[in-house]
Every structure is written in C-alpha cells, then in structure tokens.
C-alpha cells in the first residue's frame, strides 16, 4: 500500500513541478547561459524542472525510508 501511494505521490509531484515551471516565472523561456564549453545553454523552465525533480525525488525517498524504519 505504501509503495503504491508513494508512486502516485511521485507522479503527481512531477506533474505539479512541470506545471509550476511554466507558471511561476514571468518568462520561462529565458536562456540560462552555460559556464563551460561542455554543456549547452538551457531555458529557465528546463533548469527548474531538473532541480525540482532532483530535490523532490530526494525528499520523497528519504520520507519513504523514514516511514519504513
């Protein structure tokens, strides 16, 4: 039961992060310049999604481990 609940929470959280990445900034299509030649210039919405998914995944996995101990 808990595993399925956390899968649903993960999917809903990812959808909310994607929606907020386009609605919170005034202009989500601003280009963030790269600081090295190895990467590429990224739009703001992509940076928000990547960082949001990373921290949300860490939070969700730590919370799941906390409840299962």
C-alpha positions in Angstrom: 0.0 0.0 0.0 2.7 2.5 0.9 4.8 1.7 -2.2 1.8 2.4 -4.5 0.9 5.5 -2.6 4.5 6.9 -3.0 4.5 6.1 -6.7 1.3 8.1 -7.1 2.8 10.9 -5.0 5.9 10.9 -7.2 3.9 11.1 -10.4 1.6 13.9 -9.1 4.6 15.8 -7.7 6.4 15.6 -11.0 3.3 16.9 -12.9 3.0 19.8 -10.4 6.7 20.7 -10.8 6.3 20.8 -14.6 3.2 23.0 -14.3 4.8 25.3 -11.9 8.0 25.6 -14.0 5.9 27.3 -16.7 3.6 29.3 -14.5 5.8 30.8 -11.7 8.4 32.7 -13.7 7.3 35.8 -15.8 9.2 34.5 -18.8 10.1 30.8 -18.6 11.8 30.9 -22.0 14.8 33.0 -20.7 18.0 31.3 -21.7 20.4 30.5 -18.9 24.0 30.6 -20.3 26.4 27.8 -19.7 29.6 28.4 -17.8 31.6 25.7 -19.6 32.1 24.6 -23.2 31.0 21.0 -22.2 27.3 22.0 -21.6 24.7 24.0 -23.5 22.5 27.0 -22.9 19.3 25.9 -21.2 15.9 27.6 -20.9 14.8 28.5 -17.4 11.9 26.1 -17.4 14.3 23.2 -18.0 16.5 24.2 -15.1 13.5 24.5 -12.8 12.3 21.0 -13.8 15.6 19.3 -13.4 16.4 20.9 -10.0 12.8 20.4 -8.8 12.7 16.7 -9.8 16.1 16.2 -8.1 15.1 17.7 -4.7 11.6 16.2 -4.8 13.0 12.7 -5.5 15.5 13.0 -2.6 12.8 14.3 -0.3 10.3 11.5 -1.3 12.8 8.7 -0.9 14.1 9.9 2.4 10.5 10.3 3.7 9.7 6.8 2.4 12.7 5.3 4.2 11.8 7.2 7.4 8.3 5.7 7.4 9.5 2.2 6.7 12.0 2.1 9.6 
